[in-house]
């Protein structure tokens, strides 16, 4: 059974790798690979956990934010 991730208001929070995989519909490895290649913003360490700032992801991919508003 897969875990569902609530990514509502994703552009206003710190995203986990699970949030990112749900947002982009790709694997964990792809999220890390895209971050290393510069396709995604670099993740931050917050309290020892890896997080992507939703605002940085939204700035890089504004069409995703527009798609959320249309949904």
PDB file of N, CA, C and O in Angstrom:
ATOM      1  N   UNK A   1       0.846  -1.169   0.000  1.00  0.00           N
ATOM      2  CA  UNK A   1       0.000   0.000   0.000  1.00  0.00           C
ATOM      3  C   UNK A   1       0.896   1.237   0.000  1.00  0.00           C
ATOM      4  O   UNK A   1       1.819   1.340   0.807  1.00  0.00           O
ATOM      5  N   UNK A   2       0.621   2.174  -0.905  1.00  0.00           N
ATOM      6  CA  UNK A   2       1.446   3.375  -0.967  1.00  0.00           C
ATOM      7  C   UNK A   2       0.885   4.462  -0.068  1.00  0.00           C
ATOM      8  O   UNK A   2      -0.319   4.546   0.175  1.00  0.00           O
ATOM      9  N   UNK A   3       1.786   5.276   0.408  1.00  0.00           N
ATOM     10  CA  UNK A   3       1.411   6.388   1.275  1.00  0.00           C
ATOM     11  C   UNK A   3       0.942   7.552   0.411  1.00  0.00           C
ATOM     12  O   UNK A   3       1.603   7.905  -0.566  1.00  0.00           O
ATOM     13  N   UNK A   4      -0.183   8.145   0.760  1.00  0.00           N
ATOM     14  CA  UNK A   4      -0.631   9.319   0.036  1.00  0.00           C
ATOM     15  C   UNK A   4      -0.062  10.563   0.715  1.00  0.00           C
ATOM     16  O   UNK A   4       0.060  10.618   1.939  1.00  0.00           O
ATOM     17  N   UNK A   5       0.274  11.537  -0.082  1.00  0.00           N
ATOM     18  CA  UNK A   5       0.871  12.752   0.423  1.00  0.00           C
ATOM     19  C   UNK A   5      -0.040  13.921   0.112  1.00  0.00           C
ATOM     20  O   UNK A   5      -0.464  14.090  -1.032  1.00  0.00           O
ATOM     21  N   UNK A   6      -0.347  14.729   1.112  1.00  0.00           N
ATOM     22  CA  UNK A   6      -1.154  15.922   0.919  1.00  0.00           C
ATOM     23  C   UNK A   6      -0.241  17.049   0.462  1.00  0.00           C
ATOM     24  O   UNK A   6       0.594  17.534   1.225  1.00  0.00           O
ATOM     25  N   UNK A   7      -0.407  17.460  -0.791  1.00  0.00           N
ATOM     26  CA  UNK A   7       0.450  18.526  -1.308  1.00  0.00           C
ATOM     27  C   UNK A   7      -0.348  19.799  -1.549  1.00  0.00           C
ATOM     28  O   UNK A   7       0.027  20.629  -2.378  1.00  0.00           O
ATOM     29  N   UNK A   8      -1.442  19.948  -0.828  1.00  0.00           N
ATOM     30  CA  UNK A   8      -2.225  21.166  -0.916  1.00  0.00           C
ATOM     31  C   UNK A   8      -1.382  22.334  -0.401  1.00  0.00           C
ATOM     32  O   UNK A   8      -0.675  22.205   0.599  1.00  0.00           O
ATOM     33  N   UNK A   9      -1.461  23.455  -1.082  1.00  0.00           N
ATOM     34  CA  UNK A   9      -0.675  24.647  -0.733  1.00  0.00           C
ATOM     35  C   UNK A   9       0.825  24.354  -0.699  1.00  0.00           C
ATOM     36  O   UNK A   9       1.550  24.895   0.136  1.00  0.00           O
ATOM     37  N   UNK A  10       1.282  23.503  -1.603  1.00  0.00           N
ATOM     38  CA  UNK A  10       2.677  23.078  -1.624  1.00  0.00           C
ATOM     39  C   UNK A  10       3.636  24.246  -1.804  1.00  0.00           C
ATOM     40  O   UNK A  10       4.783  24.169  -1.362  1.00  0.00           O
ATOM     41  N   UNK A  11       3.195  25.322  -2.443  1.00  0.00           N
ATOM     42  CA  UNK A  11       4.089  26.442  -2.695  1.00  0.00           C
ATOM     43  C   UNK A  11       4.369  27.273  -1.442  1.00  0.00           C
ATOM     44  O   UNK A  11       5.199  28.181  -1.478  1.00  0.00           O
ATOM     45  N   UNK A  12       3.685  26.973  -0.335  1.00  0.00           N
ATOM     46  CA  UNK A  12       3.855  27.746   0.892  1.00  0.00           C
ATOM     47  C   UNK A  12       4.505  26.954   2.022  1.00  0.00           C
ATOM     48  O   UNK A  12       4.517  27.409   3.166  1.00  0.00           O
ATOM     49  N   UNK A  13       5.049  25.766   1.714  1.00  0.00           N
ATOM     50  CA  UNK A  13       5.637  24.970   2.783  1.00  0.00           C
ATOM     51  C   UNK A  13       6.953  24.342   2.357  1.00  0.00           C
ATOM     52  O   UNK A  13       7.342  24.401   1.190  1.00  0.00           O
ATOM     53  N   UNK A  14       7.625  23.744   3.318  1.00  0.00           N
ATOM     54  CA  UNK A  14       8.851  22.996   3.051  1.00  0.00           C
ATOM     55  C   UNK A  14       8.438  21.581   2.663  1.00  0.00           C
ATOM     56  O   UNK A  14       7.738  20.906   3.418  1.00  0.00           O
ATOM     57  N   UNK A  15       8.868  21.134   1.496  1.00  0.00           N
ATOM     58  CA  UNK A  15       8.421  19.861   0.933  1.00  0.00           C
ATOM     59  C   UNK A  15       9.405  18.729   1.222  1.00  0.00           C
ATOM     60  O   UNK A  15      10.618  18.894   1.089  1.00  0.00           O
ATOM     61  N   UNK A  16       8.871  17.597   1.612  1.00  0.00           N
ATOM     62  CA  UNK A  16       9.684  16.396   1.807  1.00  0.00           C
ATOM     63  C   UNK A  16       9.920  15.746   0.449  1.00  0.00           C
ATOM     64  O   UNK A  16       9.320  16.144  -0.550  1.00  0.00           O
ATOM     65  N   UNK A  17      10.782  14.758   0.417  1.00  0.00           N
ATOM     66  CA  UNK A  17      10.995  14.035  -0.839  1.00  0.00           C
ATOM     67  C   UNK A  17       9.708  13.320  -1.249  1.00  0.00           C
ATOM     68  O   UNK A  17       9.448  13.179  -2.444  1.00  0.00           O
ATOM     69  N   UNK A  18       8.906  12.869  -0.301  1.00  0.00           N
ATOM     70  CA  UNK A  18       7.612  12.243  -0.629  1.00  0.00           C
ATOM     71  C   UNK A  18       6.671  13.257  -1.272  1.00  0.00           C
ATOM     72  O   UNK A  18       5.956  12.933  -2.220  1.00  0.00           O
ATOM     73  N   UNK A  19       6.673  14.483  -0.756  1.00  0.00           N
ATOM     74  CA  UNK A  19       5.862  15.540  -1.367  1.00  0.00           C
ATOM     75  C   UNK A  19       6.317  15.798  -2.804  1.00  0.00           C
ATOM     76  O   UNK A  19       5.499  15.949  -3.712  1.00  0.00           O
ATOM     77  N   UNK A  20       7.632  15.844  -2.990  1.00  0.00           N
ATOM     78  CA  UNK A  20       8.183  16.119  -4.323  1.00  0.00           C
ATOM     79  C   UNK A  20       7.854  15.005  -5.308  1.00  0.00           C
ATOM     80  O   UNK A  20       7.526  15.270  -6.465  1.00  0.00           O
ATOM     81  N   UNK A  21       7.940  13.755  -4.849  1.00  0.00           N
ATOM     82  CA  UNK A  21       7.608  12.649  -5.748  1.00  0.00           C
ATOM     83  C   UNK A  21       6.136  12.705  -6.139  1.00  0.00           C
ATOM     84  O   UNK A  21       5.792  12.406  -7.282  1.00  0.00           O
ATOM     85  N   UNK A  22       5.267  13.081  -5.215  1.00  0.00           N
ATOM     86  CA  UNK A  22       3.841  13.209  -5.529  1.00  0.00           C
ATOM     87  C   UNK A  22       3.597  14.382  -6.473  1.00  0.00           C
ATOM     88  O   UNK A  22       2.773  14.283  -7.383  1.00  0.00           O
ATOM     89  N   UNK A  23       4.292  15.472  -6.269  1.00  0.00           N
ATOM     90  CA  UNK A  23       4.115  16.672  -7.078  1.00  0.00           C
ATOM     91  C   UNK A  23       4.539  16.441  -8.527  1.00  0.00           C
ATOM     92  O   UNK A  23       3.857  16.876  -9.455  1.00  0.00           O
ATOM     93  N   UNK A  24       5.667  15.754  -8.718  1.00  0.00           N
ATOM     94  CA  UNK A  24       6.213  15.544 -10.051  1.00  0.00           C
ATOM     95  C   UNK A  24       5.916  14.160 -10.632  1.00  0.00           C
ATOM     96  O   UNK A  24       6.212  13.910 -11.801  1.00  0.00           O
ATOM     97  N   UNK A  25       5.342  13.270  -9.845  1.00  0.00           N
ATOM     98  CA  UNK A  25       5.018  11.899 -10.289  1.00  0.00           C
ATOM     99  C   UNK A  25       6.253  11.167 -10.810  1.00  0.00           C
ATOM    100  O   UNK A  25       6.224  10.545 -11.871  1.00  0.00           O
ATOM    101  N   UNK A  26       7.334  11.256 -10.040  1.00  0.00           N
ATOM    102  CA  UNK A  26       8.578  10.550 -10.367  1.00  0.00           C
ATOM    103  C   UNK A  26       9.108   9.891  -9.097  1.00  0.00           C
ATOM    104  O   UNK A  26       8.560  10.087  -8.013  1.00  0.00           O
ATOM    105  N   UNK A  27      10.176   9.112  -9.238  1.00  0.00           N
ATOM    106  CA  UNK A  27      10.752   8.406  -8.099  1.00  0.00           C
ATOM    107  C   UNK A  27      11.615   9.326  -7.245  1.00  0.00           C
ATOM    108  O   UNK A  27      11.972  10.433  -7.646  1.00  0.00           O
ATOM    109  N   UNK A  28      11.942   8.824  -6.042  1.00  0.00           N
ATOM    110  CA  UNK A  28      12.844   9.559  -5.138  1.00  0.00           C
ATOM    111  C   UNK A  28      14.190   9.801  -5.812  1.00  0.00           C
ATOM    112  O   UNK A  28      14.754  10.892  -5.728  1.00  0.00           O
ATOM    113  N   UNK A  29      14.691   8.768  -6.478  1.00  0.00           N
ATOM    114  CA  UNK A  29      15.992   8.893  -7.138  1.00  0.00           C
ATOM    115  C   UNK A  29      15.973   9.997  -8.190  1.00  0.00           C
ATOM    116  O   UNK A  29      16.946  10.737  -8.337  1.00  0.00           O
ATOM    117  N   UNK A  30      14.876  10.105  -8.914  1.00  0.00           N
ATOM    118  CA  UNK A  30      14.764  11.147  -9.939  1.00  0.00           C
ATOM    119  C   UNK A  30      14.750  12.532  -9.310  1.00  0.00           C
ATOM    120  O   UNK A  30      15.363  13.455  -9.848  1.00  0.00           O
ATOM    121  N   UNK A  31      14.062  12.700  -8.179  1.00  0.00           N
ATOM    122  CA  UNK A  31      14.046  13.995  -7.493  1.00  0.00           C
ATOM    123  C   UNK A  31      15.469  14.400  -7.123  1.00  0.00           C
ATOM    124  O   UNK A  31      15.876  15.533  -7.382  1.00  0.00           O
ATOM    125  N   UNK A  32      16.226  13.492  -6.524  1.00  0.00           N
ATOM    126  CA  UNK A  32      17.609  13.808  -6.141  1.00  0.00           C
ATOM    127  C   UNK A  32      18.489  14.051  -7.376  1.00  0.00           C
ATOM    128  O   UNK A  32      19.346  14.935  -7.366  1.00  0.00           O
ATOM    129  N   UNK A  33      18.274  13.274  -8.422  1.00  0.00           N
ATOM    130  CA  UNK A  33      19.052  13.432  -9.653  1.00  0.00           C
ATOM    131  C   UNK A  33      18.746  14.799 -10.297  1.00  0.00           C
ATOM    132  O   UNK A  33      19.659  15.495 -10.739  1.00  0.00           O
ATOM    133  N   UNK A  34      17.461  15.174 -10.345  1.00  0.00           N
ATOM    134  CA  UNK A  34      17.088  16.473 -10.903  1.00  0.00           C
ATOM    135  C   UNK A  34      17.653  17.622 -10.071  1.00  0.00           C
ATOM    136  O   UNK A  34      18.057  18.647 -10.619  1.00  0.00           O
ATOM    137  N   UNK A  35      17.680  17.455  -8.758  1.00  0.00           N
ATOM    138  CA  UNK A  35      18.258  18.499  -7.898  1.00  0.00           C
ATOM    139  C   UNK A  35      19.750  18.660  -8.175  1.00  0.00           C
ATOM    140  O   UNK A  35      20.256  19.777  -8.273  1.00  0.00           O
ATOM    141  N   UNK A  36      20.438  17.545  -8.298  1.00  0.00           N
ATOM    142  CA  UNK A  36      21.881  17.581  -8.567  1.00  0.00           C
ATOM    143  C   UNK A  36      22.182  18.196  -9.931  1.00  0.00           C
ATOM    144  O   UNK A  36      23.199  18.868 -10.104  1.00  0.00           O
ATOM    145  N   UNK A  37      21.294  17.965 -10.898  1.00  0.00           N
ATOM    146  CA  UNK A  37      21.497  18.477 -12.252  1.00  0.00           C
ATOM    147  C   UNK A  37      21.038  19.928 -12.407  1.00  0.00           C
ATOM    148  O   UNK A  37      21.307  20.553 -13.433  1.00  0.00           O
ATOM    149  N   UNK A  38      20.350  20.467 -11.401  1.00  0.00           N
ATOM    150  CA  UNK A  38      19.898  21.847 -11.468  1.00  0.00           C
ATOM    151  C   UNK A  38      18.499  22.036 -12.023  1.00  0.00           C
ATOM    152  O   UNK A  38      18.048  23.173 -12.170  1.00  0.00           O
ATOM    153  N   UNK A  39      17.793  20.945 -12.339  1.00  0.00           N
ATOM    154  CA  UNK A  39      16.415  21.056 -12.820  1.00  0.00           C
ATOM    155  C   UNK A  39      15.468  21.454 -11.696  1.00  0.00           C
ATOM    156  O   UNK A  39      14.411  22.034 -11.944  1.00  0.00           O
ATOM    157  N   UNK A  40      15.844  21.146 -10.470  1.00  0.00           N
ATOM    158  CA  UNK A  40      15.085  21.530  -9.283  1.00  0.00           C
ATOM    159  C   UNK A  40      15.993  22.349  -8.387  1.00  0.00           C
ATOM    160  O   UNK A  40      17.215  22.220  -8.458  1.00  0.00           O
ATOM    161  N   UNK A  41      15.409  23.193  -7.541  1.00  0.00           N
ATOM    162  CA  UNK A  41      16.250  23.920  -6.576  1.00  0.00           C
ATOM    163  C   UNK A  41      16.972  22.942  -5.653  1.00  0.00           C
ATOM    164  O   UNK A  41      16.514  21.819  -5.444  1.00  0.00           O
ATOM    165  N   UNK A  42      18.080  23.370  -5.114  1.00  0.00           N
ATOM    166  CA  UNK A  42      18.809  22.545  -4.155  1.00  0.00           C
ATOM    167  C   UNK A  42      17.983  22.405  -2.882  1.00  0.00           C
ATOM    168  O   UNK A  42      17.381  23.377  -2.427  1.00  0.00           O
ATOM    169  N   UNK A  43      17.948  21.224  -2.313  1.00  0.00           N
ATOM    170  CA  UNK A  43      17.202  21.045  -1.057  1.00  0.00           C
ATOM    171  C   UNK A  43      17.951  21.670   0.111  1.00  0.00           C
ATOM    172  O   UNK A  43      19.155  21.916   0.032  1.00  0.00           O
ATOM    173  N   UNK A  44      17.239  21.918   1.174  1.00  0.00           N
ATOM    174  CA  UNK A  44      17.810  22.475   2.404  1.00  0.00           C
ATOM    175  C   UNK A  44      17.752  21.416   3.499  1.00  0.00           C
ATOM    176  O   UNK A  44      16.913  20.516   3.463  1.00  0.00           O
ATOM    177  N   UNK A  45      18.632  21.531   4.449  1.00  0.00           N
ATOM    178  CA  UNK A  45      18.577  20.691   5.641  1.00  0.00           C
ATOM    179  C   UNK A  45      17.882  21.497   6.723  1.00  0.00           C
ATOM    180  O   UNK A  45      18.374  22.548   7.135  1.00  0.00           O
ATOM    181  N   UNK A  46      16.753  21.012   7.177  1.00  0.00           N
ATOM    182  CA  UNK A  46      15.994  21.670   8.242  1.00  0.00           C
ATOM    183  C   UNK A  46      15.841  20.655   9.364  1.00  0.00           C
ATOM    184  O   UNK A  46      15.128  19.662   9.219  1.00  0.00           O
ATOM    185  N   UNK A  47      16.504  20.904  10.474  1.00  0.00           N
ATOM    186  CA  UNK A  47      16.444  19.978  11.600  1.00  0.00           C
ATOM    187  C   UNK A  47      16.933  18.583  11.251  1.00  0.00           C
ATOM    188  O   UNK A  47      16.428  17.598  11.790  1.00  0.00           O
ATOM    189  N   UNK A  48      17.899  18.488  10.365  1.00  0.00           N
ATOM    190  CA  UNK A  48      18.441  17.200   9.964  1.00  0.00           C
ATOM    191  C   UNK A  48      17.656  16.506   8.862  1.00  0.00           C
ATOM    192  O   UNK A  48      18.056  15.440   8.392  1.00  0.00           O
ATOM    193  N   UNK A  49      16.538  17.102   8.444  1.00  0.00           N
ATOM    194  CA  UNK A  49      15.713  16.534   7.372  1.00  0.00           C
ATOM    195  C   UNK A  49      15.915  17.323   6.090  1.00  0.00           C
ATOM    196  O   UNK A  49      16.151  18.531   6.124  1.00  0.00           O
ATOM    197  N   UNK A  50      15.824  16.644   4.975  1.00  0.00           N
ATOM    198  CA  UNK A  50      15.965  17.285   3.679  1.00  0.00           C
ATOM    199  C   UNK A  50      14.615  17.833   3.243  1.00  0.00           C
ATOM    200  O   UNK A  50      13.611  17.120   3.244  1.00  0.00           O
ATOM    201  N   UNK A  51      14.603  19.115   2.869  1.00  0.00           N
ATOM    202  CA  UNK A  51      13.366  19.770   2.435  1.00  0.00           C
ATOM    203  C   UNK A  51      13.656  20.690   1.258  1.00  0.00           C
ATOM    204  O   UNK A  51      14.728  21.287   1.164  1.00  0.00           O
ATOM    205  N   UNK A  52      12.682  20.792   0.364  1.00  0.00           N
ATOM    206  CA  UNK A  52      12.711  21.760  -0.713  1.00  0.00           C
ATOM    207  C   UNK A  52      11.710  22.849  -0.341  1.00  0.00           C
ATOM    208  O   UNK A  52      10.606  22.552   0.115  1.00  0.00           O
ATOM    209  N   UNK A  53      12.094  24.103  -0.533  1.00  0.00           N
ATOM    210  CA  UNK A  53      11.168  25.185  -0.250  1.00  0.00           C
ATOM    211  C   UNK A  53      10.174  25.286  -1.403  1.00  0.00           C
ATOM    212  O   UNK A  53      10.553  25.478  -2.559  1.00  0.00           O
ATOM    213  N   UNK A  54       8.908  25.153  -1.062  1.00  0.00           N
ATOM    214  CA  UNK A  54       7.862  25.194  -2.081  1.00  0.00           C
ATOM    215  C   UNK A  54       7.896  26.475  -2.893  1.00  0.00           C
ATOM    216  O   UNK A  54       7.607  26.465  -4.089  1.00  0.00           O
ATOM    217  N   UNK A  55       8.249  27.583  -2.246  1.00  0.00           N
ATOM    218  CA  UNK A  55       8.310  28.862  -2.951  1.00  0.00           C
ATOM    219  C   UNK A  55       9.389  28.844  -4.042  1.00  0.00           C
ATOM    220  O   UNK A  55       9.207  29.440  -5.103  1.00  0.00           O
ATOM    221  N   UNK A  56      10.515  28.158  -3.779  1.00  0.00           N
ATOM    222  CA  UNK A  56      11.578  28.065  -4.781  1.00  0.00           C
ATOM    223  C   UNK A  56      11.162  27.164  -5.940  1.00  0.00           C
ATOM    224  O   UNK A  56      11.467  27.454  -7.097  1.00  0.00           O
ATOM    225  N   UNK A  57      10.467  26.077  -5.631  1.00  0.00           N
ATOM    226  CA  UNK A  57       9.975  25.180  -6.682  1.00  0.00           C
ATOM    227  C   UNK A  57       8.940  25.922  -7.525  1.00  0.00           C
ATOM    228  O   UNK A  57       8.955  25.821  -8.752  1.00  0.00           O
ATOM    229  N   UNK A  58       8.041  26.666  -6.877  1.00  0.00           N
ATOM    230  CA  UNK A  58       7.012  27.423  -7.589  1.00  0.00           C
ATOM    231  C   UNK A  58       7.629  28.495  -8.482  1.00  0.00           C
ATOM    232  O   UNK A  58       7.138  28.747  -9.583  1.00  0.00           O
ATOM    233  N   UNK A  59       8.715  29.131  -8.007  1.00  0.00           N
ATOM    234  CA  UNK A  59       9.385  30.161  -8.806  1.00  0.00           C
ATOM    235  C   UNK A  59      10.026  29.557 -10.051  1.00  0.00           C
ATOM    236  O   UNK A  59      10.055  30.190 -11.107  1.00  0.00           O
ATOM    237  N   UNK A  60      10.539  28.338  -9.929  1.00  0.00           N
ATOM    238  CA  UNK A  60      11.185  27.676 -11.060  1.00  0.00           C
ATOM    239  C   UNK A  60      10.157  27.110 -12.040  1.00  0.00           C
ATOM    240  O   UNK A  60      10.415  27.048 -13.242  1.00  0.00           O
ATOM    241  N   UNK A  61       9.001  26.700 -11.535  1.00  0.00           N
ATOM    242  CA  UNK A  61       7.957  26.086 -12.356  1.00  0.00           C
ATOM    243  C   UNK A  61       6.611  26.769 -12.123  1.00  0.00           C
ATOM    244  O   UNK A  61       5.703  26.150 -11.568  1.00  0.00           O
ATOM    245  N   UNK A  62       6.461  28.038 -12.536  1.00  0.00           N
ATOM    246  CA  UNK A  62       5.217  28.767 -12.270  1.00  0.00           C
ATOM    247  C   UNK A  62       3.991  28.140 -12.927  1.00  0.00           C
ATOM    248  O   UNK A  62       2.871  28.335 -12.454  1.00  0.00           O
ATOM    249  N   UNK A  63       4.191  27.388 -14.014  1.00  0.00           N
ATOM    250  CA  UNK A  63       3.047  26.746 -14.673  1.00  0.00           C
ATOM    251  C   UNK A  63       2.403  25.685 -13.775  1.00  0.00           C
ATOM    252  O   UNK A  63       1.212  25.404 -13.910  1.00  0.00           O
ATOM    253  N   UNK A  64       3.178  25.095 -12.863  1.00  0.00           N
ATOM    254  CA  UNK A  64       2.612  24.123 -11.932  1.00  0.00           C
ATOM    255  C   UNK A  64       1.681  24.818 -10.943  1.00  0.00           C
ATOM    256  O   UNK A  64       0.630  24.288 -10.581  1.00  0.00           O
ATOM    257  N   UNK A  65       2.077  25.999 -10.517  1.00  0.00           N
ATOM    258  CA  UNK A  65       1.251  26.771  -9.596  1.00  0.00           C
ATOM    259  C   UNK A  65      -0.026  27.214 -10.294  1.00  0.00           C
ATOM    260  O   UNK A  65      -1.096  27.209  -9.684  1.00  0.00           O
ATOM    261  N   UNK A  66       0.068  27.594 -11.553  1.00  0.00           N
ATOM    262  CA  UNK A  66      -1.120  27.983 -12.326  1.00  0.00           C
ATOM    263  C   UNK A  66      -2.044  26.790 -12.500  1.00  0.00           C
ATOM    264  O   UNK A  66      -3.265  26.942 -12.461  1.00  0.00           O
ATOM    265  N   UNK A  67      -1.475  25.600 -12.691  1.00  0.00           N
ATOM    266  CA  UNK A  67      -2.282  24.387 -12.815  1.00  0.00           C
ATOM    267  C   UNK A  67      -3.029  24.064 -11.540  1.00  0.00           C
ATOM    268  O   UNK A  67      -4.148  23.553 -11.593  1.00  0.00           O
ATOM    269  N   UNK A  68      -2.429  24.354 -10.386  1.00  0.00           N
ATOM    270  CA  UNK A  68      -3.084  24.111  -9.108  1.00  0.00           C
ATOM    271  C   UNK A  68      -4.268  25.054  -8.954  1.00  0.00           C
ATOM    272  O   UNK A  68      -5.306  24.650  -8.429  1.00  0.00           O
ATOM    273  N   UNK A  69      -4.141  26.293  -9.396  1.00  0.00           N
ATOM    274  CA  UNK A  69      -5.220  27.269  -9.275  1.00  0.00           C
ATOM    275  C   UNK A  69      -6.389  26.875 -10.177  1.00  0.00           C
ATOM    276  O   UNK A  69      -7.545  27.155  -9.860  1.00  0.00           O
ATOM    277  N   UNK A  70      -6.085  26.222 -11.304  1.00  0.00           N
ATOM    278  CA  UNK A  70      -7.146  25.820 -12.235  1.00  0.00           C
ATOM    279  C   UNK A  70      -7.899  24.591 -11.730  1.00  0.00           C
ATOM    280  O   UNK A  70      -9.037  24.354 -12.136  1.00  0.00           O
ATOM    281  N   UNK A  71      -7.273  23.807 -10.848  1.00  0.00           N
ATOM    282  CA  UNK A  71      -7.884  22.558 -10.386  1.00  0.00           C
ATOM    283  C   UNK A  71      -9.023  22.803  -9.429  1.00  0.00           C
ATOM    284  O   UNK A  71      -9.642  21.853  -8.950  1.00  0.00           O
TER     285      UNK A  71
END
